[in-house]
Amino acid sequence: MPDIPDPEYDDPKEVYAFFGLAYYQAAVLEQGVINLAVAINAQEIEGVTIGDLKLLYNSFEDKTFGQIIHIAKTKFQLPEELENDLNVAREKRNYLAHKFFAINAENNMRLAGRKKMIKELVEILSFIQDVDLRMDAYWIDAWKVFGVTKEWIQQETKKLED
């Protein structure tokens, strides 16, 4: 997981950079929950194929983060603390998407306000990163049935980077 950069507070665009990091991390967490839901559902398909997996992934395209969490929870029991934190992360993601800039419109006009916004974004980013890191263990474990391991994922990622 990449480290959160230290804010410099000297560029008004820095608010948007930290917003982007926080929202990106929320999207990564959402994908992790989708990965868990797909793996759990795929385990119920005898002789599962790549086509089946594509259909399962596609079935989540029009779902909200809350709906995705609900689907995953119907098939898989997460520890209570992680489930609660996942719901808080969803609320924070929705806050970013729907309210953050409206609530902070005046803050965005002043240096002190932008500092406050960046500090809030760093807190949200840190929280969501923590939840995502804990979620990774569950979806990766669910995929082991299909031979997908953390090492395999790292090898495939490295191939893409080369």
Beta strands, then each sheet from edge to edge (+ up, - down):
end
